[in-house]
Structures are given as structure tokens and as C-alpha cells.
Amino acid sequence: MTSLPAKTDKKLGLVIDLDTCVGCQACVTNCKEWNTSGHMAPLTDLMAYGAEADGVWFNRVHTYEVAGHEACGASSSRTMHFPRSCLHCEKPDCVTVCPTGASYKRASDGIVLVNEDLCIGCKLCSWACPYGAREFDVFEGVMKKCTLCVDRIYNENLAEEDRVPACVLTCPTSARHFGDLGDPNSDVSKLVKARGGADLMPELGYQPTNKYLPPRARKDTAAAMPAPELKPIATDGLLGWVDRLLSR
Amino acid sequence: MNPALSVIFFTTASGAGYGMLVTLGLAALLGQLPQHLWFSLVTMVVALGLITAGLLSSTFHLGHPERAWRAFSQWRSSWLSREGIMAVATYMPALGFGLAWAFPNLITVPQGIVGVGAALFALGTIYTTAMIYRSLKPIHQWHNKHVVGCYLVLGVMTGAVFVLALSSLFGQRIVYLTPICGLLLAAGLSVKWLYWAFIDSTTASSTPASAVGLSGPNVKVTSVEWPHTEANYVMKEMGFQVARKHATRLRQIAIWAGFLLPAIALETSILLPADLGTWLTIPAALVMAIGIVAERWLFFAQAKHTVTLYYGAGTA
């Protein structure tokens, strides 16, 4: 059913720190690794080693130059890496436009999924997503998208600490956080509040669940170094004489 | 947006077919429908043929055409689903009207009543098609008040001119249809002109900065590296770019072939002796068809999706 649930019990999603993301593509790689044999498998690659490599990925990391932001300091710009994936919106038009009921938003945790057995591959959902999160699998003829690793986060065959999305698990700089953004006392909600987490394209009204933490303000001066000044180690005796001789 | 030929053919051909039903249904209501077996049969075959060919063509771009029947299920939320239902539902009054018109002695339903039914269902189908595009918030050139009017007027306009051309072919005459077609061509150019003025003077409210969640009066975000070296699905489907030079030229073709030349031809046909003038309506209809295909190609090619903001577009 492509009508949206009035309310979801949880709002599971990601918080992505644009200050610490180094653009290493590890989240992209581990996402592909897990999901190509997961819920939406396979993430088909076409001509993977050819001149026009193409394929389905749920996560894409862009790199931007940002200027005129407090993160840049007084007069310079800075590099910002930007991972882009499904935001599991509260008002996802990608779900409501689906003519077959293949796309749906779960009432329990708010995750947006595609039932591949119902998908006719009309691609309208990808047009309705402002963020380009959905990618069509031309080989399978169905639409694919991020599942928030629904097959990891509830998976009792995994150790409890591994029950997070693959992208979060692998991030070497801990720039990605996973949790319930509907619970104001969750770690992710507190992080969003403390760092001013923002929605992408809020003007379109999709109310994304995932939040992005803007890069922190950059200081224009380096921190004061507390190390004491170097002093002569000897003023008399043989070493004192050598010091005076060499300082001449 | 990628101007897929299947969708361009679908919206133009089925739009014209539904427009023919609107024209014929209203003519029947006003008692102006010529009772001529071959005219009625050929006209209905052309109208339903355009509709059916368009609908079939729109299923060609599906990844799983064999599952297309599932698209009738989500009418509560999806305009595409509503369109599918309307398109199929229209066949019933349309076939009923066609039979009542072609074989009035066998089927004694009042032509005016079924005709209006077919016309209303046809208008409803064009409306649902337009709403598919109108409802897509990420595409500024579609998500605006001009789109529905353009689809409705251009659908009825192309249909009326096709009916006029077919009536000439069979030596039939529907009173006032030529001046009505002239008015529809003027109305079509007007709504399209307003649409073009709108998309030329406005851009999406989303910006490269809002796309990455940054706000501030002076924030400038510039793409320096893409996540992939080759074009991916998102770029191929939604990152289509039409050269400004071609867009200007195609718009001229759409204006002249789609509206001005057919209007001039119809004006001339009124002034010429009747048997000579009526033949002018046939080239008028064919030229108009070319112009409207150019118009529809531009409707897709000039639509900019917000996802292009992630790939270096300054505006969408």
C-alpha cells in the first residue's frame, strides 16, 4: 500500500557528520559488499571493467568546495565530502507515486523499501525523489534503493554490536551514526540537537529522517602551544665555554 | 529529464486520441455529428488507435511490462495508477459512442449522452496524465500551475484538428469546427507561451547549498568531484541536458509547426473554394503533429531535476 502511515513507531535513520567525513568511500564499498547479497540483491554491475562501467549503488559520496560558510573561516573555502543515500523521509513522494504498491514505508520503524516482486520498473519513484537515492537495475528491470540494512539491524545471527547499517559499521572516522531519530533522548537525536543537524532541501517538504551535521566553524588562529621556551643548558664549565664559542 | 521516445509518443498520440473523443462527443451533444458510416468508423479507429498505440508504447519503457496490471491498484495515492484506471475506463463510453454513431439503426442509445460520457472520461484521462507531471516536486518545470492547462488544451486542440482533417477526407462537415480549431490553436499557443515564459523566468527554490543542507546568505557550494567516473542511472535518466541552441530552434519549430502554420492553413481553407480549402486541413494536421512532438520533446528535455544540483548544476 503506497499510502503513508500516519505515524511510525520509530524513525530509524542516519546522522552524517560532514565535518569529519574524509570521503574515503569505505561506506560506499561496504554498502555494496553487504547489499549485493542482501535484501535487494544483487546490486548489478554492467561492464564493471569496461569503458562505460555502470551499476547499482545505494550510497554515493560527492566532494564539494564550500565557501561563505562559517566552516571556512574568514576568507578561504574548504573541501566537504558528502555521502548521498536514501533519507527515509517522513513524506516520501517516491512511495505515494508508486502505481503498484511495490514501494512502501514501514509503520514500525519508518524504513522505505521496495518489494521487487511487485515493481513494474516504471521509474516514476526515481523521478519523485529529489535526492537521486533510487537507482534502476536495468538487468533485473526493477528499482532498487537503500534498505537501511534492514537485514542487519534486526539480524540475530549477527553479534549485537554488528547490528547497524554496513556504512555505519565501517566508517573509519565515525562520521556516520545510526539510531531512532523519533526518540528525543536517543544518542543520534542529542547529536543532531548539539550540532545543528539539518535536512536536505527542506523547502520541498519531504521531511527527511536522516540528518546532516554541518562542518564545524573553523578558527582563524592556531591554538596556543603550552611548551616552554628553550633555555641554555649550561652557562659555565666546559659546556658553557663551547656554547659561548659556538654562539659567537 | 531524459526525453524517452515511448513517453513522448504516448502523451502526444493518446492526448490527440482523447482530444478527438472530446471533439466528437461535444459535436454529438450539439447534434452536429455527420451520420456517415465510413467517416464514423475510420475516425473512431483512428481515435482509439492513437489511444491504444500510446498506451502500449508507454508500457514499452517498463522493466516488467507483464506486471503492468498491478498499476491499477494504488489509485488512492498515485496519479499514474489513476491514469491507468481512467485510460481503461474510457474505452467503455468510447466504444459505446463509436457503435452508436456508426450503427445508429442497430444501437439506439442517444449519441449525445454517450458522446458526452466519452468526452468527460477522455478529459479526465488527460487530466490524470498531466497530474503525474504536475505532482513531481523535484522538477520545477513540471511542478507548476501551467502544466495541466497545457496538457488539456493541447490534447483537445490536436484532437479537434485531426477530426477536422478526417471530416475533410470523407467530404463531411461539422459546422463551425474550422473556426473552433483556429481558436484552439490560438489557445494552445497562449498556454504554451505562458508556460515557456514561466520556465524561462523562474528556477527551483532548491539550490546547491540547500541540497547539501547548508544555509546562509553567502554560502557557495561547488562540485569538485563526482562519486563515479561514468554516467550512472541517475545521470542518464534525470541529468539530460539540451543545448540552448537546440532548445531555441526546437521551440521555434514547435511554435510554427505546432500552432502558427496550421492556423494559417485553416484560415486560408476558409477563404478558398470549399472543395479546395478542405484539403488544406490534412497537411495542417500533419504539420501540427510534428510541431507537438517537438513541443513534447522540449517538455521533457528542458525539465531539470533537483538531483542535478548534486552534479554541478547551479540551478534546477
Contacts between the chains, C-beta under 8 A, distances in Angstrom:
chain1	res1	chain2	res2	distance
A	1	B	74	7.5
A	1	B	76	7.9
A	2	B	74	4.7
A	2	B	76	7.6
A	2	B	77	4.7
A	2	B	78	5.9
A	3	B	76	5.4
A	3	B	77	5.0
A	4	B	77	7.8
A	18	B	212	7.5
A	18	B	213	7.7
A	23	B	225	8.0
A	25	B	227	7.9
A	28	B	227	7.2
A	51	B	230	7.9
A	52	B	230	5.3
A	52	B	231	7.9
A	53	B	228	8.0
A	53	B	229	7.5
A	53	B	230	5.2
A	54	B	230	6.1
A	54	B	231	7.4
A	54	B	232	6.2
A	54	B	233	7.3
A	55	B	232	7.7
A	56	B	233	7.3
A	57	B	227	7.9
A	57	B	228	7.8
A	57	B	232	7.4
A	60	B	227	3.8
A	60	B	228	6.9
A	60	B	232	7.8
A	61	B	227	5.2
A	62	B	223	6.6
A	62	B	225	7.0
A	62	B	226	6.6
A	62	B	227	5.6
A	62	B	310	5.9
A	62	B	311	8.0
A	63	B	223	7.7
A	63	B	224	5.2
A	63	B	225	3.7
A	64	B	208	7.8
A	64	B	212	6.5
A	64	B	221	5.1
A	64	B	222	6.2
A	64	B	223	5.9
A	64	B	224	6.2
A	65	B	221	7.5
A	65	B	222	4.6
A	65	B	224	5.1
A	66	B	214	6.7
A	66	B	219	7.0
A	66	B	220	7.3
A	66	B	221	5.6
A	66	B	222	8.0
A	67	B	218	7.7
A	67	B	219	7.5
A	67	B	220	4.5
A	67	B	222	7.6
A	68	B	216	6.6
A	68	B	217	7.8
A	68	B	218	3.3
A	68	B	219	4.8
A	68	B	220	5.0
A	69	B	214	5.9
A	69	B	216	5.9
A	69	B	218	7.9
A	69	B	219	4.9
A	70	B	216	7.6
A	77	B	220	8.0
A	79	B	224	7.3
A	80	B	212	7.3
A	80	B	221	7.8
A	82	B	212	5.3
A	82	B	310	7.9
A	84	B	227	7.6
A	84	B	310	6.2
A	93	B	135	7.6
A	93	B	136	7.5
A	93	B	137	6.3
A	95	B	77	7.8
A	96	B	77	4.1
A	96	B	78	6.4
A	97	B	77	7.6
A	97	B	78	5.4
A	97	B	79	7.0
A	97	B	80	6.4
A	97	B	132	7.8
A	97	B	135	7.2
A	97	B	136	7.6
A	98	B	74	6.2
A	98	B	77	7.9
A	98	B	78	5.9
A	99	B	70	7.5
A	99	B	71	3.8
A	99	B	72	7.8
A	99	B	73	7.5
A	99	B	74	5.3
A	99	B	78	4.6
A	99	B	80	4.1
A	99	B	81	3.8
A	99	B	84	6.4
A	100	B	67	7.1
A	100	B	70	3.9
A	100	B	71	5.5
A	100	B	73	6.2
A	100	B	74	6.4
A	100	B	81	7.7
A	101	B	70	7.2
A	101	B	73	5.5
A	101	B	74	5.3
A	102	B	70	7.8
A	118	B	67	7.3
A	118	B	70	6.0
A	119	B	63	7.2
A	119	B	64	6.9
A	119	B	67	7.7
A	120	B	62	5.1
A	120	B	63	6.7
A	120	B	64	4.9
A	120	B	65	7.4
A	120	B	67	4.6
A	120	B	68	5.8
A	120	B	70	6.1
A	120	B	71	6.2
A	121	B	62	5.2
A	121	B	63	2.0
A	121	B	64	5.2
A	122	B	61	7.6
A	122	B	62	5.6
A	122	B	63	7.8
A	122	B	71	7.3
A	122	B	80	6.7
A	123	B	61	7.6
A	123	B	63	7.8
A	123	B	237	6.6
A	124	B	80	5.6
A	124	B	132	7.2
A	126	B	233	7.5
A	126	B	234	7.4
A	126	B	237	6.4
A	126	B	238	7.3
A	127	B	1	7.2
A	127	B	136	5.6
A	127	B	138	7.2
A	127	B	139	7.1
A	127	B	237	7.7
A	127	B	238	7.0
A	127	B	305	7.1
A	128	B	136	5.6
A	128	B	137	7.6
A	128	B	138	6.8
A	129	B	138	6.9
A	129	B	307	7.7
A	130	B	137	6.8
A	130	B	138	3.9
A	130	B	206	7.0
A	130	B	305	7.8
A	130	B	306	4.3
A	130	B	307	6.8
A	131	B	306	7.8
A	131	B	307	6.7
A	131	B	310	7.9
A	132	B	234	4.2
A	132	B	238	6.9
A	132	B	305	7.8
A	132	B	307	3.4
A	132	B	310	6.4
A	135	B	232	6.9
A	135	B	233	4.7
A	135	B	234	6.5
A	136	B	63	7.1
A	136	B	233	5.0
A	136	B	237	7.1
A	137	B	63	7.9
A	138	B	63	7.6
A	138	B	233	7.5
A	140	B	63	7.3
A	141	B	62	7.7
A	141	B	63	2.8
A	141	B	64	5.0
A	142	B	63	5.7
A	142	B	64	6.9
A	143	B	63	7.9
A	198	B	213	3.8
A	198	B	214	7.4
A	198	B	215	7.1
A	199	B	213	6.4
A	200	B	210	7.4
A	200	B	211	6.2
A	200	B	212	6.8
A	200	B	213	4.9
A	201	B	206	4.8
A	201	B	210	5.2
A	201	B	211	5.8
A	201	B	306	6.4
A	202	B	210	7.2
A	203	B	205	4.8
A	203	B	206	6.1
A	203	B	210	6.3
A	204	B	137	5.1
A	204	B	138	6.9
A	204	B	205	8.0
A	204	B	206	6.6
A	204	B	306	7.4
A	205	B	137	7.2
A	206	B	137	7.8
A	211	B	213	8.0
A	212	B	212	7.1
A	212	B	213	4.1
A	214	B	213	6.7
A	214	B	214	5.9
